[in-house]
Amino acid sequence: MDALAPGAAVIVVGAGVVGIAAALQLRLAGFEVALLDRGEPAMETSYGNAGAFAVSDVIPLAEPGVLRKVPGWMLDPLGPLALRWRYLPTLAPWLLRFLAASRPQRVAELTQALAALLGRVNDDYAALIERAGLGHLWRRHGSLTLYRSREEFDAAAPAWDDKRRHGVRWLALGRDALGEGEPVLREEWQYAVQVPAWSHVDDPYVFSRGLFDAFLQEGGRFVRDEALATAMEAGRVTGVETAGGGRLRADAVVIACGVWSDRFVKQHRYRVPLESERGYHVNLPKAGVALRHFIQCASESFVILPMAHGGLRLAGTVELAHRDAPPDWRRAHILLDKARRIVGDFSTEDMTVWMGNRPSLPDTLPIIGPAPLPGLWFATGHGHLGLTLAATTGALLRDMLQGRAPALDMRPYRLSRF
C-alpha cells in the first residue's frame, strides 16, 4: 500500500453520507478531492436514515440462534426482519454467509471488530462537526431502549452485559426514573436501558448536506455525472470513466456508493456479497411530541427519532429483498400504531413515507480499505451504520492514503475476507 503524495488527486464515487464524510476528511488532509455522483448529494439512503450515531450496536445482526428465526422472516412480511421469499434464490448465497457469521466464535470476533469502530465514532465526528459548524444539529442526550416488563429486560440482559464488556456504558432505569426522564412515555413501558454516549441529529439530510457544504467550502469539487467504470493504465486504477464527462483522472479512487458499489465489485471480479438491507421510515414533521432521547423499542425492532419542533421520525425494521423490488408500504404504516403504544397520540399532518436501500454485508462489518488493485479503495457495506460510521470511515481512509498506520487493526474490514 503506497502512500499518496501531499496534494494528490482522489475521486470519491458516491455522495451519500459515507462518501461525503470521506471526501471531507481527505480534503482536510490536503488531497485534491472530487466527489462524484449522478444525483444530488445525500438524496438516497442518507436522506431517510434514522439519524443516530448508534455507538452501542456492537453485536452483529447474525446473532447465535438466528437460523431458527429464518422461517418466521419468510412467513411474516410485516415482522421486524422480513425476507421476501420470491427473492430467496438470489439472496441464498448472502443468507448462507449470514448464517455462517452467526457461529458463536465468529460473533465474538465480529463484535470485537464492530466495537473497535464504534468506540471512536464520537471523537471522529466531533472534529468534523466543529469544522462544519453543525453542532446545533447534534443532540448528545443518549438513547433509551424500552422494555415492557422485568422479564423482557432480563431476557436482554446477557446482550447488554456483552456490550458492557466491549466498552459500552449503560444504565438500567426503572419506571420512576424512566417517567422522570421522558414524561410522554406510556405506563406500559416499565424498564429501559439508557446509553449516554448514544447521540442523534435533528435531520439526517440537513446534517449530511451540511457536511457536503463544508467539503465545498474547504475547496473540494463536486462532479454530477454517472460513474460507469474505473479507468486502468499499467495495471493500476487511474481514474473513472463517466457517462457525460469522459475520463476523470486521479491518483486514487474510493468507491463509496452504497449498494450500487456492486458495479465496481463486478468490474474487477471481486466476490463481495453485497445486498440491500431495505429500511422504511415515516416522517411526522408536525407530530407535536416533545421527546428528548432517541427511543428504541427492543421487542418491535424500531426506533423513534426526535426531530426539531416536536417532529418525529419512525424508522427501523429490516427487509431483505432485491434493491429494485417494489416497496411494501405496509412496513412503514405499521410503525404508526407501534409508536402510539409508546408516546400516545400524535398528529400525522404532512406525514410522508420513505424506503431506502442500505448496503449490507452478511457479517455486518463494512469494507474499508484498499482493493488488491493499486489505486482502488472501497468504503461500502455499512448496512444500518452508514451515518454512524461515516466520519470514522473517512478518518481511516485518510490515514491509510497518507501512509500512516490507523489506530486499529484493519484486517477485519478488508475486502479480501470474502
Salt bridges, closest charged atoms under 4 A:
GLU32 OE2 - ARG27 NH1 3.55
GLU40 OE1 - ARG209 NH1 3.34
GLU40 OE2 - ARG224 NH1 2.58
ASP57 OD2 - HIS384 NE2 3.73
GLU109 OE1 - ARG106 NH1 3.09
ASP124 OD2 - ARG120 NE 2.67
GLU152 OE2 - ARG148 NH1 3.81
ASP154 OD1 - ARG150 NE 2.99
ASP162 OD1 - ARG165 NH2 3.60
ASP162 OD1 - HIS166 ND1 3.47
GLU182 OE2 - HIS293 ND1 2.88
GLU187 OE1 - ARG175 NE 3.66
GLU188 OE2 - ARG148 NE 2.53
ASP202 OD2 - ARG139 NH2 2.71
GLU218 OE2 - ARG131 NE 2.81
GLU226 OE2 - ARG38 NH1 3.87
GLU226 OE2 - ARG263 NH2 3.24
GLU233 OE2 - ARG247 NH1 3.15
GLU233 OE2 - ARG249 NH1 2.77
GLU241 OE2 - ARG247 NH2 2.59
ASP262 OD2 - LYS266 NZ 3.86
ASP262 OD2 - ARG323 NH1 3.06
GLU277 OE2 - ARG358 NE 3.71
GLU277 OE2 - HIS384 ND1 3.60
GLU300 OE2 - ARG148 NH2 3.68
GLU300 OE1 - LYS338 NZ 3.37
GLU300 OE2 - ARG341 NH2 3.67
GLU319 OE2 - ARG84 NE 2.95
GLU319 OE1 - ARG278 NE 2.79
ASP324 OD2 - HIS322 ND1 3.78
ASP328 OD2 - ARG330 NH2 2.95
ASP337 OD1 - ARG340 NH1 3.69
ASP345 OD1 - ARG340 NE 3.02
GLU349 OE2 - LYS286 NZ 3.38
ASP350 OD2 - LYS286 NZ 2.91
ASP363 OD2 - ARG106 NH2 3.73
ASP363 OD2 - ARG417 NE 2.69
ASP399 OD1 - ARG398 NE 3.12
ASP399 OD1 - ARG404 NH2 3.36
ASP409 OD2 - ARG411 NH2 2.81
